Amino acid sequence: MSARPKLVLAFQHMDRWNSWFLRLCSWICPVLIGRRSGGGVWAGSAVDLWYRGCKTTDLPPCIEKMSYPHIGWRFLRRHFKIGTLSPVTYESARLRLDYSPLLLKDIEDELITLVSIRAVARRLALPRPVYLGRLLWPKGGDKILSRAWQVRILQRFLVWCEEFRYAVLRLGLQGARLFFALKGGRCDFGRINTLWFGVCTNEYGKYGEKRSFYWPERVSSGLNILYVLSYAPDAKFACVLAEEKVRWVSQFHVLRFLNKSQLVRVTWKLFRALAVLPFPWRGSWTLRARFCGLHFDSIIWDEIARALPVKAAVTTCSTWTSTHPILTALRAAGVKTAIWDYSAFAVPFHHHGGKPHHNHGGHRAVHEAERIYVWSPHLAEWNAENLCHNPRNQLVPVGPVMCGNARLCLEKGWHSDGKFRIVIFDVSRVSGELEKKVGSLYIPAEYHDSFWKHMQRLLQDFQDTVLVVKPKRSVQSRHHAFSPAFFEILEGREWGSLGRVELIEDDADPYLAIAKADIAIGMPLTSPIFAAWHFNRIGIFYDPFGIVGSHLYSEMGRYFCKSYQALNALVQEVRQDKQMGRVVNLPREMVSYVSPVPMENPQETLLKDLSNWALDGSKTARTATTRVQAPTEASLVA
């Protein structure tokens, strides 16, 4: 651009529906576009600048990008008061629901995009852009959106078009559900008291062999679970589920549990909800369209809650940012709602020179579930801060719950051959199209190469050891890259022929690697290191470049190594302790980083607490207050 423009427009995203309009605007003035459609959850990762039909992409520096979620969180707390109960209730078809958590999730994501757009404008010396986004909240975005009435009218019209299209699509989905429910036979799985959501396709594995979503079936808890899958499994895995007697249904076919009279009632309710779509809600046609789209889904799940004797609904952290009103509708029908974390979600650290903000949570500022299960008291406190201590949510630490068989880590005999095993956990490095979308991550490629070269040195320095490699992603992944040193370890003849290197596939049971470990080493800040401590294995974070600045786990001390010499000495010490038969002691300063009861089966802890809380209120369920307390002296020693 030859001269500094007087006007810059900014949009939240570009998709096939609005691309023509955005390109037209770019011939009038520069246009900044945030997260592109299909970009996943990485809001603020890249910003496109369109001007006179030409596009350039700006990828922010890592240090700058890491501050975006915190700034967005501050905006959310200040303008939308997320720490207080602020219901936004909508009533239609005799169903009254509070949709405020779902609206705030979208706003949180949008605010991070807005922060990135403004940062790019400053870096390119552009005037402050006029933002044409959503910010759907009753009078909540007035201070952020442009105040010019011409701009506001244009903005409202564009957003209404998108929301109206969304509502029509949701209505069409419910119509298709009704059609196939009437056409197909009715399902009956017997007595069901729990609905289980949030299953990812990478958890479609047989229990005991792969990462498996139906691990609760192997824990005695009193929960009769129906797994509601986003995608139906293929024929081969469906046979596995039938052999394992796992009850499942796809979300598309959930109406097959209703009889014909109930289906007719659902149809009438959908018609009543549709009838008000042309009219504004409190003066807003846009909010009316959004609420109608949400309400079409809610009517379905409200009827399911009435048809089935469901008492609990559970989902996983993979659905944290979901804006589908499943839990909202089920909770209003009297169902207990919960979400559980399958990782420590150790938030990204900050490089030296970055501002030490940790209370942003990266899209974790709001959730509609009543009970949130996390790994440790430390994470419970951190999540509570992100949620602004909202009384809607109760945080309960239960230990490292993952999709596998936790009993593996409690069994003995893994080291009967007497060999000392070092298990290595990495952090994935994105590449290809994924890297273009999200930009560079917190750890550069050179860091990965140095890390794996130092693992080679451990093999050379400790001749009686076995290196167990557990990558987070598949080595055949098109979206992730691995260091040449990583493949040198796997393909090295001098180690492979002697059985000194073992590879555990990325989709294997996540507890298997920890069960095999004498010591676990991981890049900062991968979750299995904390799981290792829970099961009385030494866990070490290794930072070969010393690039980690402030982070949430400052009390790890010498177990956060920043040089190979320190790592080597610590491995030598642990090896000698094993030879002398010494037990593993959990350092007192790290108590809050681990479950309050080490060596307890975390899966049993979670499911029994859920059963006590949801199925039988007379029993004493563990509460966040008691679980955040420090462990007893006896629990500190294995």
N, C-alpha and C positions, 0 to 999 in steps of 0.2 A: 504494500500500500504506500503510495507516494506521499500522501498527506494524512494527518491524524483525523479520523472520521469524527463527526459530531454525534452520531447515533450508532449504537451497537445493540442488536437484539440477541437474546439468549433463550434457548429452549431446553427442556429437560432431556429429550431424546429424539432420534429420528427413526421412523419406520416407514413401511411402504404406504401407509395411509396419509402421512403428512410430509413426505419427502418433497413432493411437488411444490408445496407451499413454502417450505424452508429454502429451497433452491431459488424460488422466485424472489423471496426476500433478500437473498444474497446479492442480487443484482442492484438492489437499492442501497444496502448498507451491509457491513460485516455481520455475520451470524455465527454465534458460538453455540455448539450443541454438546450436551453432556453425554452420559452413558448411552451408547447406541443400543437399539433393540437387539436382544439376544446376547447382551454382554454379561449376563449373570448378575451376581450380587456385588460386583466390583464398582459400585458407584464412585465416580470421581477418578477413575483410573486413567481415562483419556478424554480429551476435549477436542472436537473437530472445529476448525475455523473455515467457514465457507465465505468466499467473497468473489463475486462475479463468476459464479459457476465453478471455481477452483477450490479444492479442499486441501488443507494441511492439518496434520494431527499433532497435538501437543501432549507429550507424556511428562507429567510432573516428576521432579526429583523425588527419590525415596523419602528423604528427611521431610520434605514439604508434604508429601502425600500422607505420611503417617499422622500428621496433625489434623487432617480433614475430619475423621470421625469424631474427634474430641470437639472441634469447633461446631460441627453439626449437632452434637449432643448438647452443647451449651445453648445453641439457638432453640432446640427443642424444649429444654428445661425452662428457658426464659419466656418464650412466646406462647408455649402450649401447656405449661404447668403440669408436666408429666408426673410429678411427685405427689399430686393430690388426685383424689377421685373426681374426675370431670366427665360424667357420663354424657354421651350423645345418643339418646334413645330414639328409636324409630319404631313405629307401630303400624302394622298393616296385616290384614287377614287374621286379626285377633292374636297376633304374635308381636310381643314388645321386647326389643333387644337393645343392648348397649353396644354400639359399634365403635366406640371411641378408640379401643386398642388397635383395631384394624386400620382406622384412618391414620392413627399416629405412626404405625409401621411404614405406611407409604410416605408420610411426611418426613420421617427420619431418613429414609433412603433419598428422598428428593433434596433435603437440606444438604446432605453430603455432596450431591451433584452440584447444587448451587454454590457451595463453598469452592469447589474445584473450578467452576466457571469464572467466578470472581478472581480467583488466584491467577488464572491464565490471562484474564484481561489486564491485571496489574503487571504481569511479567511481560506482556506484549505492548505495554504503554497505551492501552486502549481506554476510552472513557468507561465509567461504570455501566455495565450492560443493563438494558431494560429486560427484565426476566418475565417470560411468558410461560409459566408453569402451571401446576395444579394447586398444591397446598390446600387440599380439600378439608376444610374445617370451618365451622360457623364463625365467621369474622376473625379467624385465627391468623390468616396470612396478610392482613391489610398492611402491616408495617414492613413486609418483605416484598410484596408484589408492587409493581408500578402504580402510582396514584393517578396518573393521567387517565381521564375517563375514556378517551378514545382507545388507549391501550388496554384498559380493563375490559371494555366491551369485546374487543377482538380476542383477548385472552379467554374470557368466559365462553365465547362461542366455540373456540377451538377445543377447549376442554370438554364442553358439553357434547360435542360431536363424538369424542373418544369415549366418554362415559356412556352415552346412549348406545353406541356400538357394543360396548362391553355388556350392558344390560340385555341387549337383544341376543347376544351370543350365549349368555348364561341361561336365558329363557329357552333358547333352542336346545341347549344341553339337557335341561330338565324334561323338555318334550321328548327327546330321544330316549332318555331313561324310562319315561313312562311307557313309551311305545314298546320297548323291548321287555319291560316288566310285564306288560299285558300279553305280549306274544309268547314269552317263555313261561316255564313252570315256576312255581313258588319254591323257594329254598327253605329248608328247616334244618338247622344244625343242633337242635335241642336247646338246652338252657345255656344262655350266654350272658355273662355279667360284665364283660370288659371288651371295649373296642380298642384295637391297637393300630395306630396310624404311623406315618413317617418312615415307612420302609423304603430304602434305596435299592436300586437294582443290583448294586455291588454286594448286597447282603443276600442275594438269591443263591445260597450255597447250602449243601447238606451239613447238618449239625455234626460236629466232630471232625470234619474234614476242611471245610471252608468257613468264611465269615457267614454267619447264619442269623437271619432275623427272628427265627422262632425258638431262640434259646429259652424264653420263659416257659416253654412246654416241659423243660427238664428240671424245673424248680417247683417244688411243692409249696403252693401259696394260697390255694382256694380260688384262684382266678380262672374263670372259664373264658378263654380269649378267642375273639374273632379278629383275624388280621385283615385289615382293609387296605388293599394294595393299590397304589397309583397305577401300576401297569400289571396286567395279567402275565403270569410266568409262561414260558414256552412249554410245549408238551412234555419234554423230558423232565423238567423240574416240577411240573404239575404232578407227574407220576411219583416223584420223590416225596412231595407234600402229602399225597394220598397214602403212600406207604408209612409215612411218619404220623399219620392221622392228625394233620394240621388243618384247622378250619380257616379258610380264607375266602375272600370275595374281592373283586375289583370295585373301585369306587363307582365305576359306571353302572354296575349291576346291583347296587345296594337296595334298590326298590323291589327286588325280587323277594324280599322278606315280608312284604306287605300283601294283604289279601285285596280282592277287587274293590271292596267297599272303602278300604283305606286309600287305594289308588284314586278312586273317584273323589274322595275328600281332598287329597293332595291337588288334584286337577282344579277343583273349585277354588282352593286357596291361591294357587298360582294365578288364576284368572282375576281374583280380587286384587292381588298384588300388582298385576299388570294394569289394572284399570286406572290406577292413580299416577302412572308414569307421565302422562302429559301435563300434570299439575306441579307447580313448584312446591318445595318443602321449605317452609320458613323463608319464602322469597327466593329460593335457589333452585333452578331447574337442574343444575349440575349435581348438587347433592341428592336430589330426588332420583336421578338416574343411577348414581352410585349405590344408594340404599336399595333401590329396586333390584339391581344386579346381585347384591349381597343377600337380599331377602329371598330371592328365588332359591338360592342354595339352602338358606336357613330353614325354609319350610320343609324341605326334604328331610333334613337331619332331625328336625323337631318331631316329625311323624315317625321316623325310625326309632327315636328315643322312647316314644310312646308305645310302639309295637313290640319292641324287645325289652326284656327286663334288665336293661343296662344300668350299671351303677358307677362305672368308671370308664373314662376315655383317656388314652395315653398316646403321646406322640414323642418324636425325638427332636433333638436340636437341629437336625437338617431342615426342619419345617419352621424354624423360629421366625423367619421373615415372611412366612406365608400369610396372605390376607384372605384366605378362604374361611368362611365363618363357621367351620365345623365345631370347634370347641365352644365358640360363643353360643351357638344354638343348643348344643348338648348341655352346657352348664345351665342355661335358662330353664331347661327341662328337668333339672335336679340331678344331673350326672356330675360326678366328681371329675375334674379335669387336671391332668398332670403332663409334664414334659420332662424327659431325662436326657442328660448329656452323655454321649459316648466318648468324650475326650475331656482333657483338662481345660481345653480351649485357652491355653496359655497365650495371651494376646501378644501380638508382635512387639518386640522390644524396640528401643530407640537407639539409634546410632549416637556416637559422641557428637555433640553439637545440636542435637535435637532437643526439643522441649519435653521434659518428663511427664507427659500426660498419660494416665492409664485408666481414667474413669470414663472411657467412651464406649468400650465394649464392642465396637464394630457391629452395629445393627442389633444391639441387645438392650435398648433403653425401654422397651415396652413388650409385654406379652400378656395374653389373656388367660393363661393357665393359672389355676389356684396354687398348685404345688410344683416346684421346680427342683429336680434332683441333680445334684452336682457331685464332684469328686471329693472335695475337701472343705473344711471350714474356711480356709483362705479364699477359695473361689466363691463360697457362699457370701462372704462379706463383700467381695468385689462385685458380684452380680447384684447384690442388694443396693450397692452404691450406684451402679449403672441404672438400675430400675428406680432410683431416687426413693428407695424404701417405700415403694407403693404398697399399701396394705392389701391390695388385691393378691399379691404373690407371697408365697412362703418358701424360703430356701431350705433345702434339707440335704446335707452332705451324707453320702452313702458309700463312697469309695469308687474305684475305677471300674465302672460298668461298661462292658463292650459286647459286641455281637459274637460271642463264642462260648467256650466252656471254661469258666473261672476255676473249676475244680482241678484243672491241669496244674495250676500254680500251687495248689495245696498238696498235691501228691508227692511222694518221695520216690527216689530211685532214678531221677533224671541224670544224675552224675555218677552212676555206678561204675563207669569206666575210669573214673579218677581224673579225667581231663578238666582243665580249667577253661570255661567257656565265656567268651566276651561277645555280647550281642550288640550289634550296631543298628541304630535307627537313624534314618536320614530325614531331611526336609526336602520335599519335591521342588525341582526347578522347572519352571514352565518354559515352553519353547513354541515355535511355530505360530499358528493363528492365535492360540491362547495368550502368548506373550504380547502379541499386537493389541489384544483387548485390554489386558491388565497392566501392561508395562513391566518394568523391572521390579523384582520383589526385594525383600529386605536383605537377602544374602546373594552376593554376586557369584558368577560362575567360577571365578578363581578361588573363592572360599570353598566351594565343593571339592575342587581338585586338591587343595591343600588338606582338607579333612580326610579324604580317602588315602592320600599318600601317607599321612601319619598313621592311619590304620594299618597300612602295609608295614610301617616301622614297628608297630606293636607285634605283628607276626614274626618279624625278624628278631626282636629283642626278647620275646618270650617263646622259646621253642616248644614248650610243652602245652601251648594253648590252642584252642579252636576258635576261629572267628566265625560267628553266626551273623549273616547279613540279612536284615529284614527291611527291604525298601518299602516306602509308602505307596509308590505307584509301580505299575508294571513296567518292566524293562522294554516292552514292545510298545509302550504308549506313544502315540503320535504327538501328544501335547506336553510331554515332559522329556527332559534331557538328563543324561547321566555323565559324570566325569569319566575321562579315559582311565583314570586311576581306579575307578570303581570296577570297570571291566577287567583291568589287570589283576585285581584281587580274585575275581570269579574265574578267570581263565588261566591264572598262573599255574604252570605245571608243577613247580616246586612245592606248591601248597596243596593243589588238588589231588595229586597222587598220594599224598600222605594223609588225606582226610582232614586237613587243618582248616578248610573253609566249607561252610554249609550255607546254602541259600534257602531261605523261607520265602515262598511266593507272597506277593503283595496281598492276595485274597485269601490267605490261609487264616486259620483261627488266630485272632490277635493275641490270645493268651499263650499260644504255643512258644513264641520267642521268649517271653518273660519266664515261662516255666523252665526253659533250657539255660537261662542265664545264671552265671555267678556274679557277673557285673554287667550293667547296661550302660552304653555310651551313646549319646544322641546329640544332634545339632540343637542349638537353642531355638525354640523352647518346646521340643516335641513331647507329647503327652506320655508315652510309655515309660519315660524316666520316673515319673511320679507313681505309675503303676508298679514299677519295680520296687520302690521303697515300701509300698503297701504290702507286698508279698516278701518282705525281708530280703530283698536283693539290693545291692549298692547301685544307685543311679547317678550318673555323671553327665553334666552338660559340658561339651567341649567346644570352645570358641578359638580356633587356631589363629585368626587374625586379630583377636581382641577388639572386634568392632562393636560388641554389645555395650551400650551405655546403660541407661537406666532401664530397669525391668521390674516385674512384680515379685521376683524371687531372690531378693538381695541377701537373704539370710542363708543361702546355700553355701556360702563361704568357699572352702576348698573343693567342694563338689561341683563348683562351676569353674572349670580349668580354662586358663587362657594361654597356656604354653604347653608344648609337648613334654617338657621336662616335668612339669607339675603333674600331667596326666600319667606319664610313665611311673613316677614315684607313687602315685595313688594306686595304680593297678598292681604294682609290686607289693604294696602294703596289704591290699585286699587278698592277693594271692597267698601271702604268708599267713594271714589270719585264717584262711580256709584250711591250709595245711596243718595249722595248730589247733583247729577245731573251735575257734572263737565264734561266738554268735554275733549277728549283725545288730548294732545299736543304732537306733534312730536318733540323730542329734536333736537335743531339746529345742534348738532354735528353728528346726524344720518341722516341728510338731503340727502346725496348722496347715502345712502343705500336703499332708497325708490324711487319709481317713482316720477318724477318732479311734477306730479299733483295727489296727493292722492285723493281717492274716485272717480277717473275717471275709467270708464269701460276699462280695459286694452285690452280686445279683440276687442272692437270697435276701440281703438287707433291703434292697429296693422293693422287691415284690412283696415281702412280708409287711413292710411299712405301708405300701399301697393298699394291700388287702385289709389291714387293720383300719386304715383311715377311710377307705371308700366302702368296704363291704360290711364292716361291723364297727359302728361308731362307739360301741361300748368298750371296745378294746383300746388300749393305749398305744397310739401311733407315735412314732418319733417326731418331735417337733423341731423346728429350726432353732429355737432357743436352746434346747438341751444339746442338740447336735453340734452347735458351734463351740461349745465349751471344750477346753483342752482335754486330751486323754488322761487316763490315770497313769500313775507311775508304773504299774505292772504292764501296761500296754506298750511301753516304750522299748521293751526288750523282747526279742524273739523268743 
